[in-house]
Amino acid sequence: MQFMMRASLLVGVLSITACGPKVTNNGDPDASTVPECEPGTSEACYSGAAGTQGVGPCVAGTRVCGADGIFGGCSGEVAPVGEACANGVDDNCNGAVDEEIDEDGDGFTNCAGDCCDAAGAGCTNPELVNPGAFEAEGNMVDDDCDGQVDNVLAANCDASLTSNSATASDYAAAIDICQTATLADNKWGLISARLTKADGTGTPQPQQASIRPNFGNTVVQSGGAFTVMSTGHAAAPGQTNPAFLDFQTGSVNNGLGLGGSSAFPADFLAANGGTLPNAPGCPELAAGTTANDPVMLELEVRAPTNAKSFSFSMNFMSSEYPEWTCSLFNDFFVVLLDSTYAGTPANPADKNLAIYTTAGGQVFPVGVNLAAGDTGLFTQCKNGPTGCTANQNSNLTVPGTINTCANTTELANTGFDILNPNENSFSDGFDGFCGANNTLGGGTGWLTTSGNVVGGEVFKLRIAIWDTSDGIYDSLAIIDNFKWSVDASEPGTILQKPKH
């Protein structure tokens, strides 16, 4: 009986190993090896999915048992591969020839170059990987299916643009939107661009926009140039096409600014109850219904399929600082986003991304009034009193003090760094400085503005600046360094993080 049981166990071990890979008896490395096959014998082999053998070009191969009792490789096998297009072959052996497949539903088929159409090895998020995606940095994925991983392209489309270009798309290139697209294709990029007045009509004065490699001591953040938009001349001292004109006295010498006006952006105004919003504690703007000296860059853009947000760098300077800070006459800068995005964090209800929200929930429009609340976003300036015209007309400004100015390094050679020679330099008696706070203007330094989008959607971005309530004391905005992100953002404007 004991012999029969031992014989039965041995038979069991032999029967298991005969069907499987080469193993040793009972796992003992010193025991003899049980061969998986009889040397010299051969058999059919096939690694394709069930139901594909014998379909199209897919056929089984043959493997031969070697002298060591182990089968060699499968020779002559043709297994399914990804379906190539227009070759007349059923490459994936499913019974159809040259069919287009979009398994992940991202709008891109295998024939359109989708290199990751179904989840598998090296393809964990197929709906985010296709030729309509942008190459996200550092994720070790060929996001855009160009055959290379993490080959993020540096912005290089703005190095030779004309400073006073009349082509609106050049201003998009200057902020580093380099790729173009059409409504008929699925590519991401700029579809159209326009330079208009604030309400989307007409044409601004040609001096109000320029493309520059620098603006005084303010340098580009990405690529070779940035876009400058102004309610006066978009030029620093020494620059041409257009030429510099003093932001405060130059406009006065021209009468009431450059001339030209429009209505405010209608949807933005309606969302704010028909009144332009102002910083907390500042008087209601005496704006009426007219935007003076307006200029707007309107961009129509298709977002990459894997993008959830975008950001860009912006820098605001104004000759309203310091004496007209927190007044009825503050110039306005807006970044209006029209997107189908309805997620969290939500884009602002009035579409304007050019806002700063304090920890306490107070909302400050980006502009000279960032200096009124010591928000920390107005840093290129002299500390000291603001709103000093209240000494003469208390209903026009609210006096205050700013303590967040870091220095005037980026104001150097911009024209906003000029010192006012005396307190009452013009006949109206309001112009001049606030004591030792005597620069002609001030600025924010570089800020980051962000907004959320839906991957693959066509959205509109309207970037505009205008004089509020008058046409003098000009302001200016610099825009650069447009970027996509695979993550949602907190929409709005914050201090730009230092570059490392």
Residue pairs with C-beta under 8 A, 6 or more apart in sequence:
13 25
13 26
13 34
14 34
17 23
17 25
17 34
17 36
18 34
18 36
20 36
21 36
22 33
22 34
22 35
22 36
22 69
22 70
23 33
23 34
24 30
24 31
24 32
24 33
24 34
25 31
25 32
25 34
33 69
35 68
35 69
35 70
36 65
36 69
36 70
36 71
37 43
37 65
37 69
37 70
37 71
38 65
38 69
39 65
39 66
39 67
39 68
39 69
40 64
40 65
41 64
41 65
42 62
42 63
42 64
42 65
43 62
43 63
43 71
44 60
44 61
44 62
45 60
45 61
45 62
45 63
45 71
45 74
45 77
46 53
46 59
46 60
46 61
46 74
46 77
46 79
47 74
47 77
47 79
48 58
48 79
48 80
48 93
49 80
52 58
52 79
52 80
52 92
52 93
52 94
53 59
53 60
53 93
55 90
55 93
55 94
55 95
56 89
56 90
56 91
56 92
56 93
56 94
56 95
56 97
57 78
57 89
57 90
57 91
57 93
58 78
58 79
58 80
58 93
59 76
59 77
59 78
60 76
60 77
61 74
61 75
61 76
61 77
61 78
62 74
62 75
62 76
63 71
63 72
63 73
63 74
63 75
64 71
64 72
64 75
65 71
65 72
66 72
80 91
80 92
80 93
80 94
81 91
81 92
82 91
82 92
82 110
83 90
83 91
83 92
83 98
83 99
83 101
83 110
83 111
84 91
84 98
85 98
85 100
85 110
85 111
86 98
86 111
87 98
88 97
88 98
89 97
89 98
90 96
90 97
98 111
100 109
100 110
100 111
100 112
101 109
101 110
101 117
102 108
102 109
102 110
102 114
102 117
103 117
103 118
103 126
104 114
104 116
104 117
104 118
104 119
104 126
104 127
105 127
106 114
106 126
106 127
106 128
106 130
106 132
106 305
107 130
107 132
107 186
107 305
107 456
108 114
108 117
108 130
108 131
108 132
108 186
108 305
109 117
110 117
112 130
112 131
112 186
113 130
113 131
113 145
114 126
114 129
114 130
114 131
114 145
115 129
115 130
115 142
115 145
115 147
116 122
116 123
116 125
116 126
116 129
116 130
116 142
116 145
117 126
118 126
119 125
119 126
123 129
127 305
128 143
128 305
128 306
128 455
128 486
129 141
129 142
129 143
129 145
129 306
130 144
130 145
130 305
131 144
131 145
131 146
131 186
131 187
132 144
132 186
132 187
132 188
132 304
132 305
132 456
133 143
133 144
133 145
133 188
133 304
133 305
133 306
133 307
134 143
134 144
134 188
134 304
134 306
134 307
134 484
135 142
135 143
135 144
135 146
135 150
135 151
135 152
135 153
136 143
136 150
136 152
136 306
136 484
136 486
137 150
137 152
138 150
139 150
139 486
140 149
140 150
141 149
141 150
142 148
142 149
143 306
153 178
154 222
154 223
155 176
155 178
155 222
155 223
155 481
156 178
156 223
156 224
157 173
157 176
157 178
157 223
158 170
158 173
158 174
158 176
158 178
158 211
158 223
158 224
158 225
158 226
159 223
159 224
159 225
160 224
161 170
161 173
161 174
161 211
161 225
162 170
162 211
162 241
163 210
163 211
163 212
163 239
163 240
163 241
163 242
164 206
164 210
164 211
164 241
164 242
165 171
165 211
166 206
168 193
168 194
168 195
168 297
168 298
169 180
169 190
169 192
169 193
170 211
171 193
171 195
171 209
171 211
171 227
171 297
172 190
172 193
172 297
172 299
174 211
174 223
174 225
174 226
174 227
174 479
174 480
175 226
175 227
175 312
175 479
175 480
175 481
175 482
176 222
176 223
176 312
176 480
176 481
176 482
176 483
177 189
177 190
177 299
177 301
177 482
178 189
179 187
179 188
179 189
179 190
180 187
180 189
180 190
180 191
181 187
181 188
181 189
181 190
181 191
181 302
182 191
183 191
183 458
186 302
186 456
187 302
188 301
188 302
188 303
188 304
188 305
188 307
188 456
189 301
189 302
190 299
190 300
190 301
191 300
191 301
191 302
191 458
192 299
192 300
193 297
193 298
193 299
193 300
194 200
194 297
194 298
195 203
195 204
195 209
195 295
195 296
195 297
195 298
196 202
196 203
196 204
196 296
196 298
197 203
197 204
197 260
197 261
197 262
197 291
197 294
197 295
197 296
198 262
198 263
198 264
198 265
198 291
198 294
198 295
198 296
198 464
198 466
199 262
199 263
199 264
199 265
199 266
199 291
199 294
200 265
200 296
200 298
200 462
201 262
202 260
202 262
204 260
204 294
204 295
204 296
205 258
205 259
205 260
205 293
205 295
206 242
207 230
207 232
207 233
207 234
207 235
207 242
207 245
207 258
208 229
208 230
208 231
208 232
208 233
208 234
208 258
208 293
208 295
209 227
209 228
209 229
209 230
209 234
209 295
209 297
210 227
210 228
210 234
210 235
210 239
210 241
210 242
211 225
211 226
211 227
211 228
212 225
212 226
212 228
212 234
212 236
212 239
213 220
213 224
213 225
214 220
214 236
215 226
215 228
215 236
215 239
215 414
215 478
216 236
216 237
216 410
216 411
216 412
216 413
216 414
216 415
216 417
217 409
217 410
217 411
217 412
217 413
217 414
218 315
218 410
218 414
218 478
220 226
220 480
221 313
221 446
221 480
221 481
222 313
222 480
222 481
222 482
223 480
223 481
226 478
226 479
226 480
226 481
227 297
227 478
227 479
227 480
228 234
228 235
228 476
228 477
228 478
229 295
229 297
229 463
229 464
229 465
229 476
229 477
229 479
230 247
230 295
230 465
230 474
230 475
230 476
230 477
231 257
231 258
231 292
231 293
231 294
231 295
231 331
231 465
231 466
231 467
231 471
231 474
231 475
231 476
232 245
232 247
232 250
232 251
232 257
232 258
232 293
232 474
232 476
233 242
233 243
233 244
233 245
233 247
233 250
233 474
234 242
234 476
235 242
235 243
235 244
235 245
236 244
236 413
236 414
236 415
237 244
237 413
237 414
237 415
238 244
238 413
244 415
245 251
245 254
246 253
246 415
246 418
246 440
247 319
247 415
247 416
247 440
247 441
247 473
247 474
247 475
247 476
248 319
248 431
248 440
248 441
248 472
248 473
248 474
249 425
249 426
250 474
251 257
251 258
251 471
251 472
251 473
251 474
252 426
252 472
255 471
256 292
256 470
256 471
256 472
257 292
257 293
257 467
257 470
257 471
257 472
257 474
258 293
258 471
259 293
259 471
260 292
260 293
260 294
261 290
261 291
261 292
261 293
261 294
262 290
262 291
262 294
262 466
263 289
263 290
263 291
264 276
264 287
264 289
264 291
264 466
265 296
265 334
265 336
265 462
265 464
267 336
267 350
267 351
268 334
268 336
268 350
268 351
268 352
269 275
269 276
271 349
271 350
271 351
272 350
275 284
275 285
275 287
276 285
276 287
276 332
276 468
277 350
277 363
277 365
278 284
278 285
278 330
278 365
278 369
279 326
279 364
279 365
279 367
279 369
279 370
279 372
279 373
280 362
280 363
280 364
280 373
281 326
281 372
281 373
281 398
282 326
282 327
282 330
282 369
282 372
282 398
283 326
283 327
283 328
283 395
283 396
283 397
283 398
284 328
285 328
285 329
285 330
285 468
285 469
286 328
286 329
286 469
287 468
287 469
288 469
291 332
291 466
291 467
291 468
292 466
292 467
292 468
292 469
292 470
292 471
293 466
293 467
293 471
293 474
294 464
294 465
294 466
294 467
295 464
295 465
295 466
296 462
296 463
296 464
296 465
297 462
297 463
297 464
297 479
298 460
298 461
298 462
298 463
299 460
299 461
299 462
299 463
300 458
300 459
300 460
301 458
301 459
301 460
301 461
302 456
302 457
302 458
302 459
303 310
303 453
303 454
303 455
303 456
303 457
303 458
303 459
303 484
304 455
304 456
304 484
305 455
305 456
306 455
306 486
307 453
307 455
307 484
307 485
307 486
308 452
308 453
308 455
308 485
308 486
308 487
308 488
308 489
309 450
309 451
309 452
309 453
309 484
309 485
309 487
309 488
309 489
310 450
310 451
310 453
310 482
310 483
310 484
310 485
310 489
311 448
311 449
311 450
311 451
311 482
311 483
311 485
311 489
312 448
312 449
312 479
312 480
312 481
312 482
312 483
313 446
313 447
313 448
313 449
313 479
313 480
313 481
313 496
314 335
314 354
314 366
314 446
314 447
314 448
314 449
314 477
314 478
314 479
314 480
314 493
315 410
315 443
315 444
315 445
315 446
315 447
315 477
315 478
316 333
316 366
316 367
316 368
316 370
316 443
316 444
316 447
316 475
316 476
316 477
317 380
317 411
317 414
317 416
317 441
317 442
317 443
317 444
317 475
317 476
317 477
317 478
318 331
318 367
318 368
318 416
318 441
318 442
318 443
318 473
318 474
318 475
318 476
319 416
319 440
319 441
319 473
319 474
319 475
320 327
320 329
320 330
320 331
320 368
320 441
320 473
320 475
321 368
321 371
321 378
321 381
321 386
321 439
321 441
321 442
321 443
322 371
322 381
322 382
322 384
322 385
322 386
322 387
322 388
322 402
322 433
322 434
322 437
322 439
322 442
323 386
323 387
323 388
323 389
323 397
323 430
323 431
323 432
323 433
323 434
324 330
324 368
324 387
324 389
324 397
324 473
325 368
325 369
325 371
325 372
325 386
325 387
325 397
325 400
325 402
326 369
326 372
326 386
326 387
326 397
326 398
326 399
326 400
327 387
327 389
327 396
327 397
327 398
328 396
328 397
328 469
329 396
329 468
329 469
329 470
329 473
330 367
330 368
330 369
330 468
331 367
331 368
331 465
331 466
331 467
331 468
331 473
331 474
331 475
332 365
332 367
332 464
332 465
332 466
332 468
333 354
333 365
333 366
333 367
333 464
333 465
333 475
333 477
334 352
334 354
334 365
334 462
334 463
334 464
334 465
335 352
335 353
335 354
335 449
335 451
335 461
335 462
335 463
336 351
336 352
336 353
336 461
336 462
336 463
336 464
337 347
337 351
337 353
337 451
337 453
337 459
337 460
337 461
337 491
338 351
338 459
338 460
338 461
338 462
339 347
339 451
339 452
339 453
339 454
339 457
339 459
340 454
340 457
340 459
341 347
341 452
341 453
341 454
341 457
343 452
343 488
344 488
345 452
345 488
345 489
345 490
345 491
346 452
346 491
347 353
347 451
347 452
347 491
348 355
348 491
348 492
352 365
353 449
353 450
353 451
353 491
353 492
353 493
354 365
354 366
354 449
354 493
355 363
355 364
355 365
355 366
355 492
355 493
356 363
356 364
356 366
356 370
356 375
356 377
356 492
356 493
356 494
357 363
357 364
357 492
358 364
358 373
358 375
362 373
364 370
364 373
364 375
364 377
366 377
366 444
366 447
366 449
366 493
367 475
368 378
368 442
368 475
370 377
370 378
370 444
371 378
371 381
371 386
371 402
371 404
371 442
372 386
372 387
372 398
372 400
372 402
374 402
374 403
374 404
375 404
376 404
376 495
377 404
377 444
377 447
377 493
377 494
377 495
378 402
378 404
378 405
378 442
378 443
378 444
379 404
379 405
379 406
379 407
379 443
379 444
379 445
379 495
380 405
380 406
380 407
380 408
380 409
380 410
380 411
380 442
380 443
380 444
380 445
381 402
381 405
381 408
381 411
381 437
381 439
381 442
381 443
382 405
382 408
382 436
382 437
382 438
382 439
382 442
383 401
383 402
383 403
383 404
383 405
383 437
384 401
384 402
384 434
384 435
384 436
384 437
385 399
385 400
385 401
385 434
385 435
385 437
386 399
386 400
386 401
386 402
386 434
386 437
387 397
387 398
387 399
387 400
387 434
388 397
388 399
388 433
388 434
388 435
388 437
389 396
389 397
389 430
390 396
390 397
390 398
390 399
391 399
392 429
392 430
393 430
396 430
405 442
406 445
408 417
408 439
410 443
410 445
410 446
411 417
411 439
411 441
411 442
411 443
414 443
415 440
415 441
416 439
416 440
416 441
416 442
416 443
417 439
417 440
417 441
418 439
418 440
419 433
419 438
419 439
419 440
420 431
420 432
420 433
420 438
420 439
420 440
422 432
423 432
423 433
424 431
424 432
425 431
425 432
426 432
432 438
433 439
445 495
445 496
446 496
447 493
447 494
447 495
447 496
448 493
448 494
448 495
448 496
448 497
449 492
449 493
450 489
450 490
450 491
450 492
450 493
450 494
451 461
451 489
451 491
452 488
452 489
452 491
453 459
463 477
463 479
465 475
465 476
465 477
467 473
467 474
467 475
